[in-house]
Every structure is written in structure tokens, then in C-alpha cells.
């Protein structure tokens, strides 16, 4: 069992930055691919970024490439999402998810159905 707690959301103007954190408790953190997802009202949950258990491999959705950076600190059981140059269309509830894996170097999946555990979400609102 893994518990995930997100923090760092808030209200920011377009062009601003925010850093989200997701603290995990439970089993060995490096055995989990970690992903950041977002869901806007009336839309499906989409993967923004994901990182392998070792941290060696990352994937990003096209709309955030060059603006968002996912990272993890396995010693602190925490995954981060640094968001810069924020746009109003980034407004959503952001969730972190954990996908149990045996290969810590595997390319992380972006499919929400593959993730076993979820946090409660944190609201990010970008004003124009």
C-alpha cells in the first residue's frame, strides 16, 4: 500500500511558476514509476509527465515540453513537478500517481489505468 500526498498548488498569473510536490509513504519508493496527471472540468485525466523508478527516464506530453520538469528524490520518497511559463490552459486539478514496476529503468507509462495509487489532488489555477 502506498499513500500519496500532493502539495504546492495555488493561483498564479500566466507566465508564472509553481512547484508541486508529492510525498509517498509505504513500500520502496524506487519500485514505482511516478506520474503527474491533470484533470480539468469536463475533460479526461491526462498524463503531464512521468518518471521511471530510477529517475533515469522521463516522458512529457507535448503541451508541456520545455516548460515542465519532473524529478524525484528517492531518499525523500518525493516526486516533484516544476512548472514554468504557465498558461491558463494549464488550469486543472493535478494528481500524482504510482505504478508498481519491477524494472526501475523501464520507460514510464502515461496511461492512467496502469497506475495503482493516487493522491487526493491539488488545484492549479492560472489567471490570464
C-alpha positions in Angstrom: 0.0 0.0 0.0 1.3 3.5 -0.9 -0.1 6.8 0.3 0.5 9.9 -1.8 0.0 13.5 -0.7 0.3 16.3 -3.1 1.1 19.9 -2.2 2.2 23.2 -3.9 -0.8 24.1 -5.9 -2.3 27.5 -6.0 -3.3 30.6 -8.0 -0.7 32.1 -10.3 -0.7 34.6 -13.2 0.1 33.5 -16.7 3.8 33.3 -17.2 4.4 32.4 -13.6 5.8 29.3 -12.0 4.8 26.7 -9.4 6.4 23.6 -8.0 4.3 20.7 -7.0 5.5 18.0 -4.6 4.1 14.5 -3.9 5.3 12.7 -0.8 4.9 9.0 -0.7 4.8 6.6 2.2 4.7 2.9 2.2 6.9 0.4 0.3 10.2 1.0 -1.5 9.7 4.3 -3.5 12.1 3.4 -6.3 9.9 0.4 -7.2 7.3 2.8 -8.5 7.0 4.8 -11.7 5.6 8.2 -10.7 3.4 10.3 -12.8 1.8 13.7 -12.7 -1.7 13.9 -14.2 -4.2 16.7 -14.5 -7.9 16.8 -15.0 -9.8 19.9 -16.0 -13.6 20.1 -15.6 -15.3 18.1 -18.3 -12.1 16.6 -19.5 -10.4 13.2 -19.1 -7.4 12.8 -16.8 -4.2 13.2 -18.8 -0.6 12.4 -18.0 1.5 15.5 -17.9 4.8 13.8 -17.1 6.1 10.6 -15.7 9.5 9.4 -14.4 11.0 5.9 -14.0 11.8 4.4 -10.7 15.5 5.2 -11.0 14.8 8.7 -12.3 16.8 7.9 -15.5 13.8 8.2 -17.9 11.1 10.8 -18.2 8.2 11.4 -20.6 6.2 14.6 -21.1 3.0 15.4 -23.0 3.7 17.7 -25.9 1.9 20.7 -24.5 4.3 21.0 -21.5 7.6 20.1 -23.1 10.2 22.7 -22.4 8.0 24.3 -19.6 7.6 21.5 -17.0 10.2 19.3 -15.4 9.5 16.2 -13.4 12.1 14.9 -10.9 12.3 12.6 -7.9 14.3 12.2 -4.8 14.2 8.6 -3.8 15.9 9.3 -0.4 13.0 11.6 0.5 10.2 9.5 -1.2 9.1 12.6 -3.1 8.4 13.4 -6.7 8.3 17.0 -8.0 6.8 18.9 -10.9 8.4 22.2 -11.6 6.1 24.2 -13.8 7.2 27.4 -15.6 5.7 29.7 -18.2 2.3 28.7 -17.0 -0.7 29.2 -19.3 -4.5 29.5 -18.5 -4.9 26.1 -20.2 -2.8 24.5 -17.6 -5.5 25.1 -15.0 -6.7 21.8 -13.6 -6.5 19.6 -10.6 -3.1 17.9 -10.6 -2.7 14.4 -9.2 0.3 12.2 -8.7 0.1 8.5 -9.3 2.3 5.5 -8.6 2.7 2.5 -10.9 4.4 -0.6 -9.4 7.2 -1.9 -11.6 10.0 -4.5 -11.4 12.3 -2.6 -13.8 13.3 0.7 -12.3 14.7 1.8 -15.6 11.6 1.0 -17.7 10.2 3.8 -19.8 7.3 5.1 -17.7 3.7 4.6 -18.9 1.4 7.5 -19.4 -1.9 5.5 -19.2 -3.9 6.4 -16.0 -5.3 2.8 -15.9 -1.8 1.4 -15.3 -1.4 3.4 -12.1 -2.2 1.7 -8.8 -2.3 4.5 -6.3 -3.4 8.1 -6.4 -3.1 11.2 -4.3 -6.1 13.5 -3.5 -5.1 16.2 -6.0 -4.0 19.8 -5.7 -5.7 22.7 -7.6 -3.6 24.8 -10.0 -5.3 27.9 -11.4 -3.6 30.1 -13.9 -5.2 33.5 -14.5 -4.8 35.4 -17.7 
